[in-house]
């Protein structure tokens, strides 16, 4: 996805009242892809993957997946107790 497309999607998401990512992480940008799912990108707009909030027996977890350019499936990086921990694996 080009930086221009990413920026336009971020702007469209902000305009529709989409859910903000629960943490601020320097060097990373987050755009709501749908409810409980965020696209993770670098400051220049390069998409790195996604973070999804999922239900767990003891509350909720954040599932981080790294995008693989040209492939339909992402690589699962892990399930984390906090959104910040999930985001840190992309730095």
N, C-alpha and C positions, 0 to 999 in steps of 0.2 A: 504494500500500500504506500502510495506516495505521501510525502509530508503534507501536501496540499489537501489530499483526500482526508488524511488523519485530522488535520486542523478543522476541516469543514464538518466532520463527524463530531468532533469535540464540541464545536460551537452549536451544532444542532442538538446534541445531548443536553448541553447547558440550557438551551432555550426551552426544552420540553420538561425541565424540572427533574432530570434523571438523578439517580442516587450518586452522591459524592463518595469517593473512596475514603474509608475511615482514617487513613493516616497520610501524613505528608512525608515523603522520602526524597531528600535532595538528589537531583539528577534524573529522577523518574517522573513521568507524567501518566495520569490515569484517566481513562475515558469510560464511561458507563456503556457497556455493550448490550446489556439487558438487566433486569432485576437480579441482584446478587452476583453479577459478573462484570469485571472491569478489564479493559485492554491496558496492558503495560507497555510504555514506550520510553525511549530515551528523550532527552531534551530536544534533539533534532528531529524527532518524529519516527525514528526506526522502531517498529513494533517488535517487542521481545517475547510477548506471550500474554497470558491471562491469569487473573486471580478470581476464584469463585468462592463465595461464602456458601458452605454446605452445613446441613444439620448433622450433629453428632450426638451420641448417647449422653454426653456430659455438657451439652450446649451447642456451640458452633465451632467450626474450623474453617481455615482458609486454604484452599487447594491451589497451588501454583503449578502452571504448565508453561513450558517454553515452546514457542512457535518454531516450526521447522520449515524454512522457506521452500516452497514448491511441493510440500507434502500436506495431506489433509489432516493427519493426526499430530498432536503435540506430545511432547515428552513430559510426563508427570515428574515434578521436582520434589513434591512432598506436601503433607498436610501440616498446617501450623496453627498454633493457639491464637496468634494475633495477626492482624492484617499487616502490621509493620514487619514481623518476622517473615511472612510470605513475600513481601515486596523486597526485602533485603537480598533474597537469593538471586535477584535480577541485577544487582549492582556489581 
